[in-house]
Amino acid sequence: MIPSISCISSDQIRHITGVFFDIDDTFSSSGKILPSAYTALWQLKHAGLKVVPITGRPAGWCDHIARMWPVDAVVGENGAFYFRVDEQKGRFVKRFVDDDITRIEKRKRLIDIGAEVLNNVPGTALASDQNYREADLAIDFCEDVPRLGWDDIDRICAIFGKYGATYKVSSIHVNGWFGDYSKLDMTRVLAHELWNMELEKEKDRFVYFGDSPNDEPMFRFFPFSIGVKNVLNFTDRMRFLPAFVTTYEGGEGFAEAVRMILEKRG
């Protein structure tokens, strides 16, 4: 049983200086960003906390997020890059793991995987945001198609694995890519390059929010991790769980936890 966020003490929160969070079904609710969640994001920013979404969503979305949301940066496509606006220099910064030529070559290899998945797992589709991606392939199993069962999701993963690709299951997609990078790897790079911070030594100064199996490495790494209530739908598929869980699901759970964090920080 995961402890409720009501069990978090003021001592655990007082030294928190930043918030990392997943977007789909953690910050959003049924595909929408609720007023309470977006307000909570601004409240974190106004409180002086570092704020960074960590998502599997595509470069096209992350360009908008980095420019328009009250965030310090955004990690996208499961760690393929981070984007940010450099306010001092007045420019937009894109920091990829791979160079342009390498990304093009890897995208060509992912086309074969996509074709095999669509031909062999009925009911799947390329994610509707695939055209905006730079580095990975996203297979939709419930966002814009009728929800598939776990047997079908496992078959999608097996096809990625056959080609030697890395893959992760989110609440809506199976994302696959070539390379050993991850959300956590790029978050470490971001912390070092933006804040001159060794995240391994400073991880207790951050809270991470998530909701699904692809958040497991972050749940495992950050001592102070919070799952929104819908993470409980996946616990039988996960080895590493969040330290705490909210009362509410999705964006309402995110807003609930942010209120608690800010109140206990004083």
N, C-alpha and C positions, 0 to 999 in steps of 0.2 A: 504494500500500500504506500503510495507516494504522499508525503506530508502536505497538508494545505499551506498556502502562503500565509495563513494566519499564524503559523508556527515560526515565521521569520522574526528574528529579534532586531531591535534597533542597532545593536552592536554589529550585526552582519551587514547592515545597510549603510551605516554612517560613513564608511570609507569608499563606497562605490563612486566611481568617477565616470563610468560610461555604460552604455547599453547597446548590445548587439541583438538583432532580432530577425527571424525569418518573416516573410511577408504572407504567403498564401496560407490561409486558415490559421495563422497566428496573429498577424496584424489585420488581415482582412477577414470578413465573415461572408460565406457563400458568394465569394467573388467580388464583394463590395467593401470599401473602406468606410466604416461607420464614423459619424461625427465624433463620438466619444474616443475612438482610437486615434484619429488625426489630431484632436485636441490634446490628447495625452502626449503625442509626439512633440507638439509645440511646448508643452509644459516641461518636458525633459530638456529641451533645448534652452528654454528660458531659465531653467535651474542651473545651467552651466555644464550639463553633462555631455560627454561625447556620445553621438548617436549615429549608428551605422546599421542599415539593413544588410542582411546576409542572405542572398536568395538564389534560387535556380532560374529565375526569370532572365529574359534575354537582354542583350546589349541595348537594343532599341528602347526597351522599358527603362533600363538603368540610366541611359542618357537623360531621360525625362526626370527620373527620381533624383539624380544628383543635382540637376539644375533647379528643380521646382519644390522639392520637399525640404523641410528643415532638418537636414542631415549633414554630417561631416564628410561622408563618402558613402558609396554603396559597393558591395562585393556581389558580382553577378555570375550567372551560369556556373554555379557551384564551385567558384574559385578560379575561373579562367581569367578574371580581371578585377580591378577596382576602378571606379570612376569618381572624380570629385571636381568641385569648382575651387580653384585657387583664388580666393578673394583678394589677396594682396597683389597678385600679378594680373588679375582680371582675365584668367584663361581657364579653359576646360582641360582637365588632365585625364588621359586614358592610360592605364598601366596594365598591360597584358602579360601573361606568363609566356606565351609564344609570339614570335614575330609574325608579320603579315603572311609571308610565304608558307610558313609552317601551318598556320591556321587554314589556309586555302587547301593545302595537301590533306590535312586531317578531315576537313569537311567533305572532300571527295570520297574518302574511305567510309565516312558515316552514311553516305547515300546508299551504299550496298546494304548496310544494316537496316536502314529504314525500309527498303524494299522487301527484305526478307521478313521483317516483323509484320508489315502490312499484308503480305501474302500468306503468312502462316498463323497469325493470331487474329481471327475474325473479330470485328468490333473495334479494333484499334484505329487510330488516326495519328498523323503527325500533329503535334500541338499547333493550335491556331497562331501562336507567336513564333513558329519556327523560322519564318522568313526574316525575323529581326535578330536571329542568333549569329554569333561570330564563331563559336567554338564547340558547341555541343549539339546533340540530337535529342529532342524531347518527344516522347511517345505519350499521347493522351490516352488515359484509361478511365477518366470520369469527368473531365472538365466540360467538354463539348460532345461527348459520346455517352451512351448509357454505361453505367459503372460496370466494369469487368470484375470477375472474381479473382481471388489470390492465385489460383492455378494459372490463369491467363497472365497475370502480372509476373509470376515466376517464369513463364515461358518467354516473355519479353526479355527479362533479365538474362536468361540462359543464352539467347541469341546475341546480346551484347557481349557476354562472356566468351562465346565461341570465337568472336573476332578479336579478343584480347582487349576489349574496351573496358574502361571503368564505368560503373553505373551506380545510380542511387535512386531509391523510390521515395517520392514526395507524396503529399496527400492527393495529388492530381495527375502527376506525370512519372514516367520512368525517364530519367535523364542519363545519357551516356556520352562519353568523350574518350579521346586517346590522350593519355598522360596520367601521371600519378599525383597531380595537384588536387586540392580539396578546398572546401570552404574555410577550414581551419588554417591550412597552409597560407592562403591569401590573406586571411585576417592577421596572421603573424607578420606577413610582409607589410601590410598596411600600417600596423601599429609601429613597426620599426621605422618605416619611411616617413610617416606623417608626424609621429609623436616621439621618435627616438626612444621607443619603449620595447624592451624584451618581454614579450607577452607571457612567456613561461614564468617569469619572475613576478609579473604584475597581474596574473589572471584573476586573483581574488578581488581586484578592484573593478571588475566588470560583472554584469549580469547578462545571461543569454536567454532569449525567449525562443521556443520552438514548439512543434506540434506533431512531428512524424519521424519515420525511421531515418530519413536523410539528415536529421539533426543529431543523431547519436554521437558522432565524434565531438560535437560541441557540448552536448550534455556531459560527456565523459571528461572533457578538458576543463570546463569551467565549474569550480566548486559551487558557485551560486548560479544555478540554472533553474528556469521556470518553464514548465509546460502549461500551455492553455488546456482547458479541460478535455478538449477533443483528442489530446495525446493518448488518453486512456483507451481509445479505439484501436491503438496499435501496440499496446504493451506486450501482447503475446508474440509480436514479431520483432521485438527489440531486446537487446542485451543491456544497453546503457540508457537509464531513464533519467529524467530531470530530477533535481533535488526537491523541487516543490511543484505543486499544481494549483491552478486557479479554480475558483468556483464556477466561472463562466467560460464559454467556448470562444475561440477566435478573437476578434477585435474587442469584444466586451471583456474577455479575460485579460487581454493586454492592458486595457484601460483600468481594470480593477487592480492589477498588480502595480501599475505606474502610480496610481493614487496612493497605494499603501507605501510604496518606496519613498515617495516625496514627503508623505506625512511623517514617516519614521526618521527621515533624514532631517526633519525640522526646517 
